[in-house]
Amino acid sequence: MSIVFVVSAPSGSGKSTLLRRLLMQDEGLLFSVSYTTRPPRGMEQPGQDYCYVSRQEFEAAIARDEFLEYAEVFGNYYGTHRGTLERAQAEGKDLLLDIDVQGAGQLKLRVPDAVSIFILAPSRNDLETRLRARSEDAEDVIQRRLRGAAREIRNYGAYDYVLVNQDLEKSVDTLASIVKAERVRRTRMEQQVKRILGTFESGL
């Protein structure tokens, strides 16, 4: 059974960089490419960063109950297609999701055992500096993202882990440690332990 890792963070917290580094060092993870109705930004590539679809296509998929979770953020839909989890299970990998607070809450209802991780910048000033350094957003968008970050951070208590991304290398190591720890939790290993125990009992 695949473990589902749900990672959320206010925009500009460094989440994408952390997840990219984690995926580079852990071949047992499959990254879930979200569907969205927003247009590509900068160097984003379809199928790699997001699956870009029209609003009509997205809403048709909602009607067919094809999403594990979806949310509308700043006027655009984002969602996780259930086929991604099926693919992870078929490949024997764990699934890594990059979704917002609203989507994470929905997914927890469908996948109660999902492991949730919240990432945030050390302070509002740090977050604002990172948002401006990206040079992607207009001033009104930056201010809107900062207000949204305050709302998202208030939901930190709903997550299993909270990671303050102050030092990139340390944060990557911490994230990798969370993944490793969850893989060997007793409840995750129960089936394997029972199988091993059975080999002992059969020899008695």
C-alpha positions in Angstrom: 0.0 0.0 0.0 1.4 3.4 -1.0 2.0 6.1 1.6 0.5 9.4 0.6 2.6 12.4 1.6 0.8 15.7 1.5 2.9 18.9 1.5 1.4 22.4 1.9 3.0 25.8 2.2 2.2 29.4 1.6 3.5 30.5 -1.9 7.1 31.6 -1.6 8.0 29.3 1.3 10.5 27.3 -0.8 8.3 24.2 -1.0 9.0 23.5 -4.7 12.8 23.5 -4.2 12.5 21.2 -1.2 10.3 18.7 -3.0 12.5 18.8 -6.1 15.6 18.0 -4.0 13.7 15.2 -2.1 12.6 13.6 -5.3 16.2 13.6 -6.6 17.4 11.5 -3.7 14.4 9.2 -3.2 13.5 7.0 -6.1 10.7 5.4 -4.1 8.5 8.6 -4.4 6.2 9.4 -7.3 5.3 13.1 -7.6 1.7 13.9 -8.3 1.4 16.4 -11.1 -1.7 18.5 -10.3 -4.3 19.5 -12.7 -5.0 23.3 -13.0 -7.0 25.7 -15.1 -4.4 28.5 -14.8 -2.0 29.2 -17.6 1.7 28.2 -17.4 4.2 30.6 -15.8 7.7 31.2 -16.8 9.5 28.0 -17.8 6.8 25.6 -16.6 6.2 22.6 -18.8 2.8 20.8 -19.3 2.8 17.4 -17.8 5.9 18.2 -15.7 4.8 21.1 -13.5 1.0 20.9 -14.0 -1.5 19.3 -16.3 -3.1 22.4 -17.9 -6.8 22.0 -18.8 -9.7 24.3 -19.5 -12.2 25.3 -16.8 -14.8 23.3 -18.7 -12.6 20.2 -18.8 -11.9 20.5 -15.1 -15.5 20.9 -14.1 -16.5 17.9 -16.2 -13.9 15.8 -14.3 -15.3 17.0 -11.0 -18.7 15.8 -12.1 -17.2 12.4 -12.9 -15.7 12.3 -9.4 -12.2 11.9 -10.8 -10.3 14.0 -8.2 -9.1 12.9 -4.8 -9.2 16.6 -3.9 -9.6 19.9 -5.7 -9.8 23.6 -4.8 -10.4 26.9 -6.4 -7.6 29.3 -5.5 -7.3 32.9 -6.7 -9.9 32.1 -9.4 -8.2 29.0 -10.8 -8.9 25.3 -10.1 -6.2 22.9 -8.8 -6.8 19.2 -8.2 -5.2 15.7 -7.7 -6.5 13.1 -10.1 -7.2 9.7 -8.5 -5.3 8.0 -11.3 -2.0 9.3 -9.9 -2.5 7.2 -6.7 -3.4 4.2 -8.7 -0.2 4.6 -10.7 1.9 4.9 -7.5 0.4 1.7 -6.2 1.0 -0.1 -9.4 4.6 1.0 -9.4 5.1 0.1 -5.7 6.0 3.7 -4.9 4.8 6.3 -2.3 2.9 9.3 -3.6 4.1 12.9 -2.9 1.5 15.7 -3.3 2.0 19.4 -3.4 -1.4 20.9 -2.5 -2.9 23.8 -0.6 -4.5 23.8 2.8 -8.0 23.4 1.4 -7.1 20.5 -0.8 -5.1 18.8 2.0 -8.3 18.8 4.2 -10.3 17.2 1.4 -7.7 14.6 0.7 -7.4 13.6 4.4 -11.1 12.7 4.3 -10.5 10.3 1.4 -7.1 9.1 2.5 -7.2 9.3 6.3 -3.7 7.7 6.7 -2.1 10.4 4.5 1.0 12.0 6.1 0.6 15.8 6.1 3.6 18.2 6.3 3.3 22.0 6.5 6.3 24.1 5.4 6.7 27.8 6.1 9.2 30.6 5.9 10.9 31.8 9.1 8.9 35.1 9.1 6.7 37.4 7.0 9.7 39.5 5.9 11.4 36.3 4.6 8.3 35.3 2.7 7.9 38.7 1.2 11.6 38.8 0.1 11.2 35.4 -1.5 8.1 36.4 -3.3 9.7 39.6 -4.7 12.9 37.7 -5.7 10.8 35.5 -8.0 9.8 38.5 -10.1 6.7 36.7 -11.2 3.9 38.7 -9.5 2.6 42.2 -9.5 2.5 44.2 -6.2 -1.2 43.5 -5.7 -0.7 39.8 -6.2 2.2 39.8 -3.7 0.1 41.5 -1.1 -2.7 39.0 -1.7 -0.3 36.1 -1.3 0.9 37.5 2.0 -2.6 37.8 3.3 -3.4 34.3 2.1 -0.2 33.0 3.9 -1.5 34.3 7.2 -4.8 32.4 6.8 -3.0 29.2 5.7 -0.5 29.3 8.6 -3.5 29.3 11.1 -4.2 25.8 9.9 -0.9 24.4 10.9 -2.5 22.3 13.7 -4.2 20.1 11.2 -0.8 18.8 9.9 1.3 15.9 11.3 4.5 17.8 10.8 5.6 21.5 10.6 8.9 22.4 9.0 10.4 25.9 9.1 12.4 26.3 6.0 15.3 28.4 7.2 18.3 26.4 6.0 17.7 24.6 2.7 20.1 21.7 3.3 18.8 21.1 6.8 15.2 21.3 5.6 15.8 18.7 2.8 17.4 16.4 5.4 14.5 16.8 7.8 11.9 16.2 5.0 13.8 13.0 3.9 13.9 11.9 7.6 10.1 12.3 7.9 9.6 10.1 4.8 12.0 7.4 6.1 10.4 7.4 9.6 6.9 7.0 8.2 8.0 4.0 6.1 9.0 2.1 9.2 6.2 3.0 11.6 4.7 -0.1 13.1 1.3 0.6 11.6 2.9 0.9 8.1 4.9 -2.3 8.6 2.1 -4.4 10.1 1.5 -6.7 7.1 5.2 -7.3 6.6 5.8 -8.1 10.3 2.9 -10.5 10.2 4.4 -12.3 7.2 7.7 -12.6 8.9 6.1 -13.8 12.1 4.3 -16.4 10.1 7.6 -17.9 8.9 8.7 -18.3 12.6 5.4 -19.8 13.7 5.4 -22.3 10.8 8.7 -23.6 12.1 7.5 -24.4 15.6 
